[in-house]
Amino acid sequence: MSTRGELVRRAGWVLPVAIVLVALNFRGPIVAPAPVIGDVRMDLGLTTTVAGLLTTIPVLCFALATPLASWVIAKATPERAVSLSLVVVLVGTVIRSLPSAAALLIGTAVIGIGITIGNVVVPVVIRRDTSPERVGIVTGVYTSALNVGSMTTSLGTAPIADLWGWPVAIALWGVFALIAGLAWTYTVGARAAWLGPRSGAVAEPLPVTGPIDQVLDTGAVRTTTRPTRVSVVRPTRWVTIGLTFAFGGQAFSYYALTAWIPTLLHDEIGFSKASSGASSSVFQILAVVGALGVPVLAARWRPRAILSLVGTLWLAMPLGLLFAPQLWLLWSILGGAAQGGGITVIFIIIVRLVSNDDDARRMSAFVQGGGYLLGSAGPIVAGALHGATGDWTAPLLVVLVAVLVLGVVGTLAARRVP
């Protein structure tokens, strides 16, 4: 009799669909308050700095809650860790919808912890349960789904708020977590998703083959592949630090603009609340182009060339909004594709620099942890500068500097990557 895991592997589309539904919950909740931030500030009396915390707190959790996420995965199976992440996101969404400044901030922190667990465990599941030739495709689909979640939330929050108020508009996105939980339970089975394996049961790894020695030990499954000769460049301390600052520049720019684009478009162009949210969704959905396009370019171009292209396209966003905000659609298209490609190319560089999974995990944790720590300052710095100056020139100039850090420092760090 076939096990649920065997059935999932046989029907290759089931796991990717479940992962897409799970991924919709890992960025959308972060951007949900942005289209209605004006209403939230008015009702709760928040300053621009405190409002910026609604985007800063989850990103700060990405940096600081990673040890907690690793501990959870070590104590539970990856299947249960995914389920737990969805439950925590749902609980945080409900708490955040309560009309209280304290509940807003506490719920946001809970959401950040839930997403952090998901950020760590989903790639583990992809690598364990996806054949080597499909890992890149599934990873690209997962990354794209993160941005689709952001786009959907940006588009829908303001219209829902017009009908039922911002608390309902924010809470309603918890339905995505419920749907994802049901899909995940169907995919891996109720026992695996919520109770773990039976006592004494040993999970059977999926046989895979790959180009380098791959060892993944999650506490539940350990898979290995035969090593073959491959050309890698051992990462130096300076390369790792450079990539950390490049990732930080990417994260700072993305989260600063994600938090404040709706307000900026309202102030500079006069868009309504709903129109501003819809307009900012362009910046999110175009990331799919970058996330899927960069792996195609990586087959022909060196990573440093891709980083130079990404940095150049990224510059269009702050410069364009600074000098010609009426052309916001063009800048959102270019900047959106760039931000989707930026995070993807940095992950590609990390993979090409390391020769084993232990080094990959350490380097990835260092780069992401430090980068997200820098990125968490984006929304609050942009909000504080806007509050202090009364316009958007200073915030956009700071974003411009962060983009330059991504392009210049990242290109220098990647100059020896094959």
Disulfide bonds with the S-S distance in Angstrom:
none
